Amino acid sequence: MRDATVLISGAGIAGTALAYWLRRHGFRPTVVERAPEIRAGGYKVDIRGAALDVVTRMGLREDIRAHRTDVRGGSVVNAAGKRVASMDGDTFGGRQGEDAEILRGDLNRMLYEASKGEVEYLFDDAIDAIDDTGDRVGVTFASGRVDSYDLVVGADGLHSATRALAFGDEKRFIHDLGYYVSIFSVPNHLELDRWELTYVGPGRTALTYSTAKDHGAKAMFLFASTPLEYDRRDRTAQERLLADAYAGEGWEVPRLLESMDAAPDFYFDSLSQVRMDHWSTGRVALLGDAAYCASPASGQGTSLALVGAYVLAGELAAAQDHAAGLASYEREMRPFVEQNQKLGPANIKRMVLRSAGQVRISMAMLSLLGRLPGKEKLMAKAIEPIHKAATAITLKEY
């Protein structure tokens, strides 16, 4: 398989990491990205467990440490803004030991910089059609360009266009968890200094945080809902849905929502998982969220992308042909994916409380927890499932 040409759709974390590893193994990767450049900024993401081993093997560990968000802690507040409970940053974020929190855009830039010298990047373009002949995959791009490759890998996210072309309608694979998420930049009007504030109302949660690498702040909204009908390209409709979901909510919610219209990075989508019986068909394969999105509630999307890229490239390099390599990739990754996907549904139920009664009980328990001796041990036990899932794979030396 070495020296084979591979087209990767998507220059996010999964796509840029795969390009890096494929080039290391002697492949000739090309990355096509719909955006005009690597996306900057973004929300904060965690790198833990096996993913830490991956970035260490890439030589990026120290660079990542230098770009940590350095969030010092977080507090849960009530409608009046009173801090009910506070914790240090690692405890609040579910991190232990060498786990690192970094802005998604910073990590993406590092991966791009590590790979761009030897990898061809095609920005402002996308795959329009694919034709798997058995020997090669013919690709027609949106720009009109036509080419062929030994393999095509879709690393283009939850709503993967590559997956739709090769596997069919996304409704067969996307499983809505019953919640929606929105994230965007806001002014730091609360003057937060590397701190996170979380407000929990019945069926809806809102939070805002500042990091060492951002002069402003970010706001995140999580709310329970039956499936919503809207055009994913219609931002105005999405803003209206978010405003309606939080109508009449207290704390700083109205002020945070006032900033969404001007935000350059507004994001809105369902909290969903991708579940597929297989991640490849012929010479087309899927990686990261396109294949096995665990949802942002899992806290493991970035780690799954990094580990998946490492394993896919390594198994292809070790195999005699693409079919054997893709089969080995799935055997290695599926137990790890399944363990991490279990985190999403469990975590979101703790993040968004369905009733006013649940909110009152939770606030009372958090207030009590803040005064208990040994609360750190209790919190460490609570986040243990995350670290069990994050280390649920032994990486090979390819």
FENQUI-V198389 format. One record per helix or strand. SS is the DSSP state (~ for helix, > for strand). FROM is the first residue (numbers start at 0). TO is the last residue. Records with the same first field share a line. If there is no record, write none. Layout:
SS=FROM-TO / FROM-TO
This chain:
>=4-8 / 27-32 / 43-46 / 67-67 / 72-76 / 82-87 / 99-102 / 119-122 / 126-131 / 136-140 / 145-148 / 150-153 / 173-185 / 194-200 / 203-208 / 216-223 / 266-273 / 279-280 / 283-285
~=12-23 / 49-56 / 60-65 / 88-92 / 103-114 / 160-166 / 169-171 / 234-244 / 252-257 / 259-261 / 288-291 / 295-297 / 300-317 / 321-350 / 355-368 / 374-381 / 383-389
